Amino acid sequence: MTTQAIGTSRGGIDAGIAVRAYLAVTGIVLLLMMLFGFTMRLAQAQWINIEPNTFYMILTMHGSGMVGITGLSGAAVMWYFVRRHVPVSTGVFVANLVFFLVGALLILGSGFIGGFAGAWTFLYPLPEHSGGLWSANAAAFYMLGLLVIGVGFLLLHLDVLRGIISVYGGLGAGLGAKQAFGLAPEKDGPPPAVAAATMASISNIVGIVIGAVVLVLMLVTLYVPSFTFNTLLAKNLIYYFGHTFINVTIYMAVIAVYEILPMHTHRAWKTNRAFYLAWVLSTLMVLTVYPHHLLMDFAMPTWMLIAGQIISWVSGLPVLLVTAFGALTNVYRSGIKWSVAAGLVFIGVAGWAIGVIPAIADGTVIVNSVMHNTQWVPGHFHTYLLLGMVAMMLGFMAYIGGGRAPSRLGPAGLWTFLIGGAIFVLAFLAGGAASVPRRYAVHLPGWLPYDRVGVIGAGLVVIGTSLLVTRFFLALRSPMSGDGIR
């Protein structure tokens, strides 16, 4: 089976148009969510005034929207590159986008029309006990939106695994399990994109199914108040789903690193036993690491908290280490001619690596008890999501939109995004170190310096991202951009 045959559109749907549609939606929604975040930082800095109810509604929409759009863009990266190796359905790919748009409209309606402000984590029983701030219908629309989006992703991941099984004969073979344990030659292992797609699809299918269970139960409680279930169990299920989904966005996006850098260095990405072992271990750990979100819940079984702490120290390291080392060795003395796409995906690896450091610190019980409800937490996850995953995604967007894109917009956008992102996350981390609480609409005078530096960083991030997204849209005039997707 050749790459060209696999890449051909199935069902009469053009794959190139589908990928561009994903990225067009990504660009618009990403900028909208960034503007929501910018608005919240302006309010905390007391440079604008918005009501607390509105602040928490925007906080909910920002969190949900960012998780969703990083998942959508990560899926675009994964699907685009994995289709070079296995047969996947363009129809299912497009269906996922349609499900996402419908779900996003339901979620935005729940907030801007219904006033839902229960945070993207929607912890039970908060959605049904709003104190009159929103109705049961608003909460239901929010959770239905999540369910609809989940259905789309579930179909997409099942289709990806179907394609992998059809070529490699099983999920273990797609993951490179035999190569990982020395049971088969390394040269016969799957390409990096296939191993990553296998891990991401297995993990997300499990997480989405668990998320669907808790969402359905909570929908019942909205309209049948007599029906209740254990709140600690609900929190476990929600964080299992949420943590798995947001982590998988990075594991899908990192495929862009494996594919784009080698095109610039003219060196194949080296796979070996360590590479495959890293993906096997990460598959197991991403499905078991979520308890570090519950380290402050004294009612949790002690063994789960201990396991959560230990696994949180090491869960991200296997794939991160082989990816960071692989990126450095792939670039070193390669004579690479840097492009905007290559620069952004390389920055993404660095942002991911740096963001893991404060994350590991927060995953330690003694630190978590002091830092978890401070801005240290948005500091660490914005580091590896904004400067990590989003940078990789913007690199993929630059790669696809290479064509006739204006040359000056790319470098200007890259450097503005990088400088702004660094200022933005450092303001969060510094605020966390000073015990500035997270998720507060109103800040005390002593916290304002951190907020105002954060506003400057956020503004630069919005400008840099706007330049990169504008560059992509201008490039759509080209009939064939990037490497010529069909």
Buried (B, 14 or more C-beta within 10 A) or exposed (E): EEEEEBBEBBEEBBBBBBBBBBBBBBBEBBBBBBBBBBBBBBBBBBEEEBEEEBBBBBBBBBBBBBBBBBBBBBBBBBBBBBBBBBBBBBBBBBBBBEBBBBBBEBBBBBBEEBBBBBBBBBBBBBBBEBEEBBBBBBBBBBBBBBBBBBBBBBBBBEBBBBBBBEBBEEBBBBBBBBBBEEEBEBEEBBBBBBBBBBBBBBBBBBBBEBBBEBBEBBBEBBEEEEEBBEEBEBBBBBBBBBBBBBBBBBBBBBBBBBBBBBEBBEBEBBBBBBBBBBBBBBBBBBBBBBBBBBBEEEEBEEEBBEBBBEBBBBBBBBBBEBBBBBBEBBBEEBEBEEBBBBBBBBBBBBBBBBBBEBBBBBBBBEBBEEBBBBBBBBBBBBBBBBBBBBBBBBBBBBBBBBBBBEEEBBBBBBBBBBBBBBBBBBBBBBBBBBBBEBBBBEBEEEBBBBBBBBBBBBBBBBBBBBBBBBBBBBBBEEEEBBEEBE
